[in-house]
Amino acid sequence: MNIIERTLNDVTILDLEGNLALEGNKRFRRHVAATIDAGARKLVLNLDGVPYMDSSGLGELISCYTAMQKMSGSVKLLHLNDRLQHLLAITKLSALLDTFDSEPAAISSFAP
């Protein structure tokens, strides 16, 4: 799992590349924790480079969401492929996690 972090205004964007599965989760978890510890409260996870996610990857998304909620922050998901959208739909996580097809829409969805 490769992670590129960038900031646009006060929104932190994590561009993820690789599978969000058992072997990549540790790095993802550490990076998200460090990002939150650094003060990020508006987080966009760009999943354009994530072809596959397993149940442990879903668990990491939930952990990320929960951690951001505890800090009065929020997380948005960007560029999910059809498989990931289906996975969120069947697990009912699509009701919990906001998803977007464009970066400007994801960024503007955060309340000012």
Residue frames as a rotation matrix with the C-alpha (Angstrom) as fourth column:
MET 1
0.584 0.812 0.000 0.00
0.812 -0.584 0.000 0.00
0.000 0.000 -1.000 0.00
ASN 2
-0.668 -0.703 0.245 1.41
0.710 -0.700 -0.073 3.34
0.223 0.125 0.967 -1.10
ILE 3
0.462 0.792 -0.400 -0.05
0.870 -0.492 0.031 6.48
-0.172 -0.362 -0.916 0.44
ILE 4
-0.630 -0.547 0.551 0.48
0.627 -0.777 -0.055 10.00
0.458 0.311 0.832 -0.82
GLU 5
0.118 0.639 -0.760 -0.75
0.914 -0.369 -0.168 12.73
-0.387 -0.675 -0.628 1.48
ARG 6
-0.734 -0.275 0.621 -1.64
0.507 -0.830 0.232 16.17
0.452 0.485 0.749 0.24
THR 7
-0.334 0.591 -0.734 -3.59
0.695 -0.371 -0.616 19.10
-0.636 -0.716 -0.287 1.60
LEU 8
-0.564 0.290 0.773 -6.02
0.533 -0.587 0.609 21.39
0.630 0.756 0.177 -0.16
ASN 9
0.096 0.469 0.878 -7.08
-0.468 -0.757 0.456 24.29
0.879 -0.454 0.147 2.05
ASP 10
-0.284 -0.179 0.942 -7.93
-0.956 0.124 -0.265 22.56
-0.069 -0.976 -0.207 5.34
VAL 11
0.811 0.573 0.118 -8.77
-0.546 0.814 -0.196 19.18
-0.208 0.095 0.973 3.79
THR 12
-0.334 -0.901 0.278 -6.27
-0.721 0.434 0.541 16.32
-0.608 -0.020 -0.794 3.95
ILE 13
0.708 0.489 -0.510 -6.39
-0.706 0.510 -0.491 13.95
0.020 0.707 0.707 0.99
LEU 14
-0.188 -0.716 0.672 -4.83
-0.497 0.660 0.564 10.50
-0.847 -0.228 -0.479 1.13
ASP 15
0.363 0.185 -0.913 -4.25
-0.913 0.267 -0.308 9.01
0.187 0.946 0.266 -2.31
LEU 16
0.167 -0.216 0.962 -4.18
-0.512 0.815 0.272 5.24
-0.843 -0.538 0.025 -1.75
GLU 17
0.249 -0.150 -0.957 -2.56
-0.915 0.286 -0.283 2.82
0.316 0.946 -0.066 -4.15
GLY 18
-0.824 -0.455 -0.338 -2.70
-0.357 0.879 -0.315 -0.94
0.440 -0.139 -0.887 -3.72
ASN 19
-0.091 0.807 -0.584 -5.05
0.285 0.583 0.761 -3.38
0.954 -0.098 -0.283 -2.06
LEU 20
-0.295 0.119 0.948 -6.69
-0.873 -0.437 -0.217 -2.40
0.388 -0.892 0.233 1.19
ALA 21
0.649 0.362 -0.669 -6.36
-0.168 0.926 0.339 -5.87
0.742 -0.108 0.662 2.55
LEU 22
0.945 -0.163 -0.285 -4.64
0.327 0.400 0.856 -7.64
-0.025 -0.902 0.431 5.40
GLU 23
0.164 -0.986 0.019 -1.10
0.985 0.165 0.044 -6.95
-0.047 0.012 0.999 4.21
GLY 24
-0.412 -0.337 0.847 -1.60
0.529 -0.845 -0.080 -3.22
0.742 0.415 0.526 3.59
ASN 25
0.557 0.830 0.038 -3.73
0.441 -0.335 0.832 -2.37
0.703 -0.447 -0.553 6.59
LYS 26
0.344 -0.475 -0.810 -0.95
0.902 -0.072 0.426 -1.76
-0.261 -0.877 0.404 9.10
ARG 27
-0.735 -0.653 0.183 0.58
0.676 -0.683 0.278 1.00
-0.056 0.328 0.943 7.01
PHE 28
-0.253 0.748 0.613 -2.84
0.325 -0.531 0.782 2.52
0.911 0.397 -0.108 6.33
ARG 29
0.641 0.534 -0.552 -3.73
0.651 0.003 0.759 2.45
0.407 -0.846 -0.345 10.04
ARG 30
-0.055 -0.760 -0.648 -0.44
0.904 -0.313 0.290 4.09
-0.423 -0.570 0.704 11.08
HIS 31
-0.804 -0.278 0.526 -0.74
0.530 -0.735 0.422 6.78
0.269 0.619 0.738 8.41
VAL 32
0.100 0.922 0.373 -4.33
0.338 -0.384 0.859 7.65
0.936 0.040 -0.350 9.34
ALA 33
0.607 0.083 -0.791 -3.43
0.794 -0.012 0.608 7.78
0.041 -0.996 -0.073 13.05
ALA 34
-0.433 -0.851 -0.298 -0.49
0.820 -0.509 0.261 10.09
-0.374 -0.131 0.918 12.34
THR 35
-0.637 0.273 0.721 -2.68
0.417 -0.665 0.620 12.29
0.649 0.695 0.310 10.14
ILE 36
0.509 0.859 -0.051 -5.31
0.439 -0.209 0.874 12.61
0.740 -0.467 -0.483 12.87
ASP 37
0.386 -0.453 -0.804 -2.63
0.882 -0.074 0.466 13.24
-0.271 -0.889 0.370 15.51
ALA 38
-0.702 -0.682 0.205 -1.26
0.709 -0.644 0.287 16.02
-0.064 0.347 0.936 13.30
GLY 39
-0.662 0.485 -0.570 -4.64
-0.025 -0.775 -0.631 17.75
-0.749 -0.404 0.525 13.53
ALA 40
-0.909 0.367 -0.195 -6.50
-0.217 -0.019 0.976 16.68
0.355 0.930 0.097 10.39
ARG 41
-0.604 0.777 0.180 -10.26
-0.110 0.142 -0.984 16.86
-0.790 -0.614 0.000 10.90
LYS 42
0.579 0.692 -0.432 -11.39
-0.578 -0.026 -0.816 16.79
-0.576 0.722 0.385 7.27
LEU 43
-0.484 -0.791 0.374 -10.14
-0.391 0.578 0.716 13.69
-0.783 0.200 -0.589 5.51
VAL 44
0.605 0.564 -0.562 -10.71
-0.768 0.229 -0.598 12.42
-0.209 0.793 0.572 1.98
LEU 45
-0.182 -0.601 0.778 -9.61
-0.160 0.799 0.580 8.88
-0.970 -0.019 -0.241 1.14
ASN 46
0.209 0.158 -0.965 -8.99
-0.958 -0.165 -0.235 8.66
-0.196 0.974 0.117 -2.60
LEU 47
0.094 -0.067 0.993 -9.55
-0.230 0.969 0.087 5.00
-0.969 -0.236 0.075 -3.48
ASP 48
0.675 0.159 -0.721 -8.90
-0.711 -0.119 -0.693 5.42
-0.196 0.980 0.033 -7.20
GLY 49
-0.109 -0.837 -0.536 -5.78
-0.836 0.369 -0.407 3.25
0.538 0.403 -0.740 -6.90
VAL 50
-0.592 -0.010 0.806 -7.42
-0.622 0.642 -0.449 0.56
-0.513 -0.767 -0.386 -4.74
PRO 51
-0.504 0.386 -0.773 -8.56
-0.664 0.400 0.632 -2.34
0.553 0.831 0.054 -6.91
TYR 52
0.011 0.429 -0.903 -9.42
0.255 0.872 0.417 -4.68
0.967 -0.235 -0.100 -4.04
MET 53
-0.432 -0.070 0.899 -10.58
-0.813 -0.400 -0.423 -4.46
0.389 -0.914 0.116 -0.43
ASP 54
-0.448 0.291 -0.845 -11.27
0.307 0.938 0.159 -7.37
0.839 -0.188 -0.510 1.89
SER 55
0.576 0.773 -0.267 -13.18
0.492 -0.067 0.868 -7.48
0.653 -0.631 -0.419 5.17
SER 56
0.115 -0.597 -0.794 -10.14
0.944 -0.183 0.275 -6.29
-0.310 -0.781 0.542 7.12
GLY 57
-0.822 -0.353 0.447 -9.94
0.515 -0.796 0.318 -3.28
0.243 0.492 0.836 4.80
LEU 58
0.066 0.928 0.366 -13.59
0.251 -0.370 0.894 -2.52
0.966 0.033 -0.257 5.57
GLY 59
0.571 0.074 -0.818 -12.69
0.810 0.110 0.575 -2.73
0.132 -0.991 0.003 9.24
GLU 60
-0.497 -0.831 -0.251 -9.95
0.837 -0.536 0.116 -0.17
-0.231 -0.153 0.961 8.68
LEU 61
-0.588 0.371 0.719 -12.40
0.255 -0.758 0.600 2.21
0.768 0.536 0.351 7.01
ILE 62
0.540 0.822 -0.183 -14.74
0.387 -0.049 0.921 1.87
0.747 -0.568 -0.345 9.99
SER 63
0.253 -0.543 -0.800 -11.85
0.949 -0.021 0.314 2.46
-0.188 -0.839 0.510 12.41
CYS 64
-0.779 -0.523 0.346 -10.85
0.605 -0.771 0.198 5.55
0.163 0.364 0.917 10.45
TYR 65
-0.142 0.839 0.525 -14.43
0.176 -0.500 0.848 6.82
0.974 0.213 -0.076 10.50
THR 66
0.663 0.416 -0.622 -14.73
0.622 0.155 0.767 6.18
0.415 -0.896 -0.156 14.25
ALA 67
-0.177 -0.832 -0.526 -11.41
0.957 -0.271 0.106 7.88
-0.231 -0.484 0.844 15.04
MET 68
-0.800 -0.084 0.594 -12.42
0.350 -0.870 0.348 10.95
0.487 0.486 0.725 13.05
GLN 69
0.234 0.960 0.151 -15.83
0.257 -0.211 0.943 11.08
0.938 -0.182 -0.296 14.75
LYS 70
0.458 -0.129 -0.880 -14.16
0.887 0.134 0.442 11.00
0.061 -0.983 0.175 18.19
MET 71
-0.559 -0.744 -0.366 -12.13
0.721 -0.654 0.230 14.05
-0.410 -0.135 0.902 17.16
SER 72
0.248 0.792 -0.557 -15.22
0.199 -0.605 -0.771 15.85
-0.948 0.081 -0.308 15.77
GLY 73
-0.575 -0.481 -0.662 -13.92
-0.590 -0.317 0.743 15.28
-0.567 0.817 -0.101 12.26
SER 74
0.589 0.758 0.279 -15.23
-0.311 0.531 -0.788 13.49
-0.746 0.377 0.549 9.23
VAL 75
-0.624 -0.750 0.221 -14.00
-0.156 0.396 0.905 11.27
-0.766 0.530 -0.364 6.44
LYS 76
0.530 0.716 -0.455 -15.21
-0.620 -0.039 -0.784 11.03
-0.579 0.697 0.423 2.84
LEU 77
-0.098 -0.506 0.857 -14.45
0.338 0.793 0.506 8.37
-0.936 0.340 0.093 0.24
LEU 78
0.272 0.071 -0.960 -13.50
-0.711 -0.658 -0.250 9.26
-0.649 0.750 -0.128 -3.31
HIS 79
-0.010 -0.270 -0.963 -13.36
-0.976 0.212 -0.050 7.31
0.218 0.939 -0.266 -6.59
LEU 80
-0.219 0.024 0.975 -14.63
-0.452 0.883 -0.123 3.89
-0.865 -0.468 -0.183 -5.54
ASN 81
-0.860 -0.025 -0.510 -14.67
-0.479 0.386 0.788 1.32
0.177 0.922 -0.344 -8.31
ASP 82
0.010 0.959 -0.284 -17.84
-0.699 0.210 0.684 -0.73
0.715 0.192 0.672 -8.93
ARG 83
-0.030 -0.088 -0.996 -16.63
0.374 0.923 -0.093 -3.59
0.927 -0.375 0.005 -6.75
LEU 84
-0.884 -0.354 -0.305 -15.93
0.413 -0.288 -0.864 -1.30
0.219 -0.890 0.401 -3.77
GLN 85
-0.642 0.734 0.222 -19.27
-0.724 -0.676 0.141 0.47
0.253 -0.071 0.965 -4.19
HIS 86
0.185 0.699 -0.691 -21.02
-0.339 0.705 0.623 -2.90
0.922 0.119 0.367 -4.20
LEU 87
-0.380 -0.432 -0.818 -19.08
0.592 0.566 -0.574 -3.96
0.711 -0.702 0.041 -1.09
LEU 88
-0.996 0.040 0.080 -20.17
-0.085 -0.710 -0.699 -0.83
0.029 -0.703 0.711 0.78
ALA 89
-0.311 0.948 -0.072 -23.77
-0.820 -0.229 0.524 -1.32
0.480 0.222 0.848 -0.37
ILE 90
0.193 0.435 -0.880 -24.10
-0.032 0.899 0.437 -4.95
0.981 -0.056 0.187 0.74
THR 91
-0.479 -0.413 -0.775 -22.49
0.752 0.262 -0.605 -4.20
0.453 -0.872 0.185 4.12
LYS 92
0.586 0.810 -0.012 -24.76
0.748 -0.535 0.393 -1.15
0.312 -0.239 -0.919 4.54
LEU 93
-0.119 -0.716 -0.687 -21.67
0.811 -0.470 0.349 1.03
-0.573 -0.516 0.637 5.07
SER 94
-0.596 -0.037 0.802 -22.79
0.662 -0.589 0.464 3.26
0.456 0.807 0.375 2.21
ALA 95
0.541 0.827 0.153 -25.31
0.518 -0.471 0.714 4.74
0.663 -0.307 -0.683 4.66
LEU 96
0.711 -0.346 -0.612 -22.46
0.573 -0.219 0.789 5.64
-0.407 -0.912 0.042 7.03
LEU 97
-0.286 -0.938 -0.195 -19.68
0.476 -0.316 0.821 6.74
-0.832 0.142 0.536 4.67
ASP 98
0.655 0.469 -0.592 -20.14
-0.210 -0.639 -0.740 9.52
-0.725 0.609 -0.321 2.14
THR 99
-0.140 -0.676 0.723 -18.79
0.675 0.469 0.570 8.65
-0.725 0.568 0.391 -1.30
PHE 100
0.503 0.210 -0.838 -17.97
-0.319 -0.856 -0.406 10.94
-0.803 0.472 -0.364 -4.21
ASP 101
0.645 -0.224 0.730 -16.95
0.707 0.537 -0.460 10.64
-0.289 0.813 0.505 -7.85
SER 102
0.401 -0.527 0.750 -15.09
0.404 -0.633 -0.660 13.96
0.822 0.567 -0.041 -8.02
GLU 103
-0.404 -0.683 -0.608 -12.51
0.873 -0.089 -0.480 15.53
0.274 -0.725 0.632 -5.76
PRO 104
-0.850 0.102 0.516 -14.08
-0.139 -0.990 -0.034 19.03
0.508 -0.101 0.856 -5.85
ALA 105
0.188 0.982 -0.018 -17.44
-0.336 0.081 0.938 17.55
0.923 -0.170 0.346 -4.75
ALA 106
0.318 -0.136 -0.938 -15.81
0.732 0.664 0.152 15.65
0.602 -0.736 0.311 -1.89
ILE 107
-0.712 -0.678 -0.181 -13.92
0.653 -0.546 -0.525 18.72
0.257 -0.492 0.832 -0.69
SER 108
-0.716 0.472 0.514 -16.92
-0.369 -0.882 0.294 21.03
0.592 0.021 0.806 -0.92
SER 109
0.164 0.829 -0.535 -19.06
0.154 0.514 0.844 18.55
0.974 -0.221 -0.043 1.04
PHE 110
-0.425 -0.360 -0.831 -17.30
0.871 0.087 -0.483 19.48
0.246 -0.929 0.277 4.28
ALA 111
0.721 0.691 -0.053 -19.21
0.667 -0.671 0.324 22.07
0.189 -0.269 -0.944 6.27
PRO 112
0.184 -0.683 0.707 -17.30
0.147 -0.692 -0.706 25.39
0.972 0.234 -0.027 6.45
